[in-house]
Amino acid sequence: MRSLFITATGTNIGKTHTTVQLIEAFAARGLSVGAFKPIETGVSALPDDASLLLKVCQKVNKNFLDLTPEDITAYTFPLPAAPFCADTKQEIVIEKIIEKYHELSQLCDILLVEGAGGLMVPVTKDFMMIDLAKKLGSKVLLVTPSRLGCINDTLLSMEALKSRDIEFDWCVNLFEDKGNFAEVTQPFYDAVFPEWWSAEEGIQRFISTY
């Protein structure tokens, strides 16, 4: 079983959007795909991200048909905040997340793990989202935005991944400031990362080499 950890430079960048595309793309290549949202905050009833991921998985993997959104998460919290802050009763136990990861891994060929927020979002006081990616031993896909300022965010996230010797690839979600991207951001990416790709156009190429 393989796994891929989908993270981003921050919140509302497009992790779920990208993960959905990955589920569909891997399934189209004949792989049994699963999804895991370890922690979701801002949950008032059902976890929205986990619900969407499960719905897509159920279309391509019969092993997920009887699961509920709560089955593909380890923790949910009502406060829309970093897990450490949302976890007001200090309930999070990292081992429970690992156990859920291994449980879901038995149901698929590749498990897509969607993080919460960005890499340095605290899960506990001294355990960040990047530490979870490292502990799972997953390759990471970093999703970056297209808005003004994204070069700085992208480079900082890359440095964090490199500092922990985590294997990663990255893509741009062309959404915010899309009309200005070609002028204010793309010239740098073209010069420094000539093989950069977008979530809208490069998914197939990415999974063909994964």
SVG drawing of the C-alpha trace seen along z (x, -y; Angstrom):
<svg xmlns="http://www.w3.org/2000/svg" viewBox="-25 -41 42 46">
<polyline fill="none" stroke="black" stroke-width="0.4" points="0.0,0.0 1.2,-3.5 0.2,-6.8 0.3,-10.4 0.0,-13.3 -1.7,-16.3 -0.9,-19.6 -0.8,-23.2 0.9,-26.5 -2.1,-27.4 -5.9,-27.0 -8.4,-27.5 -5.7,-26.8 -7.3,-23.8 -6.3,-20.6 -9.7,-19.0 -10.2,-20.2 -6.8,-18.6 -7.5,-15.4 -10.8,-14.8 -9.0,-15.1 -6.3,-12.7 -8.9,-10.1 -10.5,-10.2 -7.2,-10.1 -5.7,-7.2 -9.0,-5.2 -9.0,-5.8 -5.7,-4.0 -7.2,-1.0 -6.0,-1.6 -8.2,-1.1 -8.1,-4.5 -8.9,-5.5 -9.0,-8.8 -8.2,-9.9 -8.8,-13.3 -7.0,-12.8 -8.4,-16.0 -11.1,-18.3 -12.1,-21.5 -15.0,-23.8 -17.4,-20.9 -21.0,-21.7 -22.6,-18.5 -20.9,-16.3 -17.3,-17.0 -17.6,-18.7 -14.2,-17.8 -14.4,-14.1 -17.9,-13.8 -16.9,-15.0 -13.8,-12.8 -15.8,-9.7 -18.5,-10.4 -15.9,-10.4 -14.1,-7.3 -17.4,-5.4 -17.8,-5.8 -14.5,-4.1 -13.8,-1.8 -16.4,0.7 -14.5,1.1 -15.5,-2.4 -19.3,-1.9 -20.3,-1.1 -18.2,-3.8 -19.4,-7.1 -17.5,-10.5 -16.6,-9.9 -15.0,-6.6 -12.3,-8.4 -11.4,-10.9 -9.8,-10.5 -10.9,-13.7 -13.4,-16.5 -13.9,-19.7 -16.5,-22.5 -14.1,-25.5 -12.6,-26.5 -9.0,-26.8 -5.7,-24.9 -6.3,-21.4 -4.4,-22.3 -6.6,-25.3 -9.8,-23.6 -9.0,-20.7 -10.1,-22.5 -10.2,-19.3 -6.8,-18.1 -8.2,-14.9 -5.8,-14.4 -3.6,-11.3 -1.2,-10.9 -1.3,-7.1 -5.1,-7.1 -4.4,-8.9 -1.7,-6.3 -4.1,-3.5 -6.8,-4.9 -4.3,-5.4 -3.3,-1.7 -7.0,-0.6 -7.9,-2.5 -4.8,-1.4 -6.1,2.1 -9.0,1.0 -7.1,-0.4 -4.0,-0.3 -3.2,-4.0 -4.4,-6.1 -4.7,-9.8 -4.2,-11.7 -5.4,-15.3 -3.9,-17.5 -5.4,-20.4 -4.2,-23.9 -0.5,-24.2 2.6,-22.3 3.3,-24.1 -0.2,-23.9 0.0,-22.6 -1.8,-19.3 -0.6,-19.3 1.7,-21.7 4.9,-20.1 3.6,-18.1 2.9,-19.8 1.1,-18.7 4.5,-18.3 5.5,-15.9 2.4,-13.8 3.5,-13.5 7.0,-12.5 5.7,-9.9 3.4,-8.3 6.4,-8.1 4.2,-9.4 5.4,-11.3 3.9,-14.8 2.1,-16.8 2.3,-20.5 -0.6,-22.6 0.3,-26.3 -1.9,-29.2 -1.8,-31.5 -2.4,-34.8 0.1,-37.6 2.6,-36.6 2.5,-32.9 6.1,-32.7 7.2,-33.4 4.7,-30.9 5.8,-28.2 9.5,-28.6 9.0,-28.6 7.0,-25.4 9.6,-23.8 12.3,-24.7 10.3,-23.1 9.9,-19.9 13.6,-19.8 14.6,-20.4 12.9,-17.2 14.1,-15.2 10.5,-14.6 10.1,-13.6 7.7,-15.9 6.2,-17.3 4.2,-20.5 1.6,-22.1 -0.2,-25.4 -3.9,-25.6 -4.8,-28.3 -7.7,-29.9 -7.1,-33.2 -5.7,-36.1 -5.7,-33.7 -5.8,-36.5 -2.6,-38.1 -0.7,-34.9 1.1,-34.8 2.5,-38.3 3.2,-38.5 4.2,-35.0 4.8,-32.6 8.0,-34.3 9.8,-33.2 8.4,-29.6 9.3,-29.3 12.9,-30.5 13.5,-28.5 11.1,-25.5 10.6,-25.0 8.7,-21.8 6.2,-23.3 2.6,-22.2 -0.9,-23.2 -3.6,-21.1 -5.8,-21.9 -3.5,-20.5 -0.7,-18.3 -2.5,-15.7 -2.2,-13.0 1.5,-13.5 2.1,-13.4 0.3,-10.2 1.9,-8.5 5.3,-8.8 4.0,-8.1"/>
</svg>
